Amino acid sequence: SSFSTTFVFAIHPHIRRLSGHGMAFVIAPNFYLPSATPSQYLGLFNITNNGNDTNHVFAVELDTVLSAEFNDTNDNHVGIDINSLTSVQSSPAGYWDETDQFKNLTLISGKPMQVWVDYDGLSHKIDVTMAPLTENKPRKPLVSAVRDLSSVIQQEMFVGFSSATGSLISEHYVLGWSFRVKGKAPPLALSNLPEFPELETPRINIGTLTPIQTIFLIVLLSLVLIFLLVFLVGVIARWRRKFVEELEDWETEF
């Protein structure tokens, strides 16, 4: 049967421009997926059951890490997933404005955004649309696919959200949500949504970092140090060359 949903979300990374793996709107046969793993599997699947038709899971992923094993578009994309994290269709995050121009959106910007997911049980068309919270629903969907979900969605299913982090931590928020079977999801009263908390990027405490985070930080600091040393050597070399060129003839005779 047909269904429709809309929700407002926001993702806040603890380290600017570096995030956990993202979140997803999910329709699943169980409230809890005990075999699911975090990180790139978004709490939906694991390495052995990813891609199995017996999963009976439909999801729309808001993915913030590029996972090559799933043929991800990039590290900032939206995808339609059916029983697998290899999306049947995906696109870089963004929306089409009224002039038919594509506008990029950054999922980990910490800014609230709205998503619409619509499935027509007759045409089997799935449309996923998104926009900044200040914009109306765009006429043109971001991602579309034609798939018959009758073999995926069973008589009784659970609807909700899943998110996951890995070595990097993010906070995932759902600020408003509506869902309806056989009809359009009720519009959200955006003025009544809770305010997104003003979050400061926390200071990094070396003592609380995981081994992977510690290695990442050491490598990053080492690269910065190497860059500074190369830059300093270059400046000194240019200064010495300029100094030699400016020496007078009588200075070089002695």
C-alpha atoms as one frame of an Amber mdcrd trajectory, in Angstrom:
protein
   0.000   0.000   0.000   0.977   3.641  -0.312   2.599   5.655   2.456   3.913
   9.149   3.013   6.108  10.747   5.641   7.847  14.022   6.361  10.324  14.894
   9.084  12.724  17.596  10.195  16.219  16.515  11.197  19.593  17.973  12.099
  23.044  16.419  12.488  25.676  17.972  14.735  29.217  16.535  14.509  31.549
  16.783  17.494  34.448  17.601  15.180  33.639  20.199  12.561  33.388  18.756
   9.029  33.975  15.231  10.360  30.996  13.116  11.279  29.684   9.735  12.259
  27.977   7.705   9.554  24.573   9.362   9.483  20.944   8.416  10.009  18.003
   6.866   8.192  14.226   6.794   8.066  13.333   3.107   8.406  10.435   0.710
   7.890  11.363  -2.642   9.454   9.641  -5.840  10.663  10.922  -5.420  14.226
  11.195  -2.581  16.697  14.744  -3.706  17.459  17.190  -5.188  14.952  19.437
  -7.303  17.202  21.891  -8.374  14.507  22.470  -4.850  13.195  25.836  -3.166
  13.663  26.830   0.519  13.874  29.244   2.546  11.725  28.608   2.149   7.987
  25.699  -0.257   8.605  23.671   2.533  10.272  22.210   0.134  12.840  20.207
  -1.619  10.097  22.253  -4.560   8.819  25.564  -6.325   9.312  28.284  -7.729
   7.080  26.483 -11.066   6.603  22.838 -10.058   6.085  23.328  -6.859   4.078
  21.522  -7.447   0.783  19.313 -10.334   1.947  15.709 -10.236   0.714  14.627
 -11.696   4.055  15.520  -8.432   5.820  12.234  -6.756   4.801  13.745  -3.326
   5.434  13.072  -0.127   3.526  15.128   2.935   4.391  16.053   6.395   3.215
  19.620   7.067   4.281  21.144  10.440   5.098  24.712   9.252   4.766  27.656
  11.384   5.890  30.577   9.000   5.275  31.669   7.563   1.932  31.642   3.753
   2.119  33.218   2.298  -1.003  31.785  -1.169  -0.354  28.272   0.250  -0.854
  29.183   2.295  -3.954  28.327   5.510  -2.119  27.941   8.664  -4.192  30.034
  10.751  -1.796  30.233  11.558   1.914  27.118  13.749   1.831  24.269  11.969
   0.082  20.687  10.733   0.272  19.822   7.211  -0.862  16.880   4.829  -1.200
  17.753   1.489   0.404  15.867  -1.793   0.028  17.243  -4.650   2.149  20.747
  -3.308   1.566  22.925  -0.259   2.087  23.842  -0.341  -1.578  21.211   2.195
  -2.576  18.919   1.518  -5.521  19.162   5.246  -6.218  21.066   8.081  -4.556
  22.076  11.700  -5.001  24.282  14.294  -3.338  22.261  16.073  -0.660  20.428
  19.130  -1.932  17.247  20.366  -3.573  15.895  21.852  -6.806  14.712  25.427
  -6.390  11.891  27.175  -8.258  14.215  28.064 -11.142  15.218  24.401 -11.545
  18.688  25.087 -10.158  20.268  22.492  -7.892  21.290  23.779  -4.470  23.703
  21.765  -2.348  22.966  21.032   1.294  25.450  19.845   3.906  23.924  17.143
   6.090  26.349  17.761   8.983  25.902  21.539   8.982  23.887  21.395  12.203
  21.050  23.226  10.421  17.517  21.756  10.512  16.286  20.410   7.159  13.030
  18.815   6.060  12.639  15.545   4.147   9.580  14.111   2.387   9.274  10.428
   1.418   6.312   9.352  -0.740   5.503   5.888  -2.073   2.651   5.236  -4.515
   1.460   1.655  -4.184  -0.119   1.705  -7.667   2.737   3.150  -9.720   5.391
   1.782  -7.302   7.168   5.127  -7.484   9.317   6.266  -4.557  10.093   9.983
  -4.281  12.478  11.536  -1.765  12.585  15.315  -1.511  14.464  17.604   0.851
  14.906  21.306   1.488  16.118  23.759   4.119  13.598  24.359   6.874  12.859
  27.823   5.469  11.818  26.483   2.036   8.582  24.895   0.852   8.590  21.373
  -0.538  10.305  21.520  -3.953   8.275  20.410  -6.952  11.096  18.193  -8.214
  12.198  15.251  -6.019  15.851  14.804  -5.145  15.809  11.016  -5.630  13.236
   8.811  -7.368  12.981   5.098  -8.063  10.345   2.651  -9.241  10.261  -0.456
  -7.069   7.413  -2.719  -5.978   7.649  -2.796  -2.184   4.875  -5.362  -1.711
   7.443  -8.113  -1.124   9.413  -5.911   1.279   6.706  -4.389   3.466   4.783
  -7.017   5.414   1.344  -6.814   7.018   2.754  -5.462  10.279   5.817  -3.216
  10.259   7.524  -0.694  12.527   8.353   2.817  11.377  11.042   5.056  12.846
  14.644   6.176  12.616  18.106   4.744  13.050  21.504   6.404  13.329  25.066
   5.294  13.872  28.505   6.603  14.643  31.930   5.054  14.303  35.268   6.416
  15.456  33.829   9.921  15.053  30.792  11.045  17.021  27.739  12.989  15.876
  24.412  13.855  17.445  21.316  13.135  15.355  18.053  14.968  16.001  14.501
  14.445  14.735  12.671  17.668  15.573   9.322  16.816  13.983   7.717  13.899
  12.156   4.427  12.809  10.611   3.494   9.579   8.831   0.420   8.237   7.084
  -0.559   5.068   5.244  -2.791   5.511   2.168  -2.556   9.272   1.998  -0.297
  12.289   2.327   1.475  12.769   5.636   0.002  15.670   7.623   2.102  18.826
   7.222   4.276  19.803  10.153   3.562  22.955  12.128   7.094  24.256  11.772
   6.534  27.143  14.178   5.728  24.641  16.932   8.826  22.508  16.491  11.321
  22.433  19.355  14.299  24.686  18.856  17.494  23.019  17.801  19.813  23.167
  20.820  22.702  25.581  20.551  25.624  23.215  20.716  29.254  24.108  20.988
  31.871  21.848  19.507  33.350  20.210  22.609  37.028  20.395  23.387  38.925
  17.243  22.586  40.068  15.405  25.699  42.952  13.145  24.701  42.229  10.837
  27.615  38.744  10.035  26.294  39.725   9.329  22.679  39.513   5.816  21.283
  42.704   4.293  19.798  41.489   5.028  16.254  40.685   8.641  17.151  44.095
   9.018  18.799  45.885   7.683  15.700  43.815   9.990  13.481  44.689  13.006
  15.643  48.407  12.114  15.679  48.481  11.706  11.882  46.630  15.005  11.423
  49.000  16.893  13.719  52.013  15.278  12.018  50.800  16.407   8.596  50.286
  19.948   9.878  53.800  19.958  11.372  55.342  18.663   8.119  53.512  21.344
   6.140  54.781  24.068   8.474  58.371  22.780   8.240  58.248  22.651   4.429
  56.800  26.160   4.355  59.498  27.456   6.727  62.318  25.854   4.702  60.893
  27.395   1.535  60.760  30.857   3.103  64.367  30.596   4.357  65.598  29.366
   0.953  63.914  32.246  -0.864  65.290  34.753   1.652  68.872  33.456   1.264
  68.628  33.475  -2.531  67.366  37.049  -2.513  70.141  38.063  -0.079  72.871
  36.603  -2.340  71.438  38.341  -5.402  71.541  41.715  -3.642  75.213  41.500
  -2.556  77.415  44.187  -4.094  80.547  43.227  -6.075  82.887  44.685  -3.457
  81.197  42.545  -0.772  81.915  39.302  -2.616  85.610  40.130  -3.280  86.444
  39.500   0.348
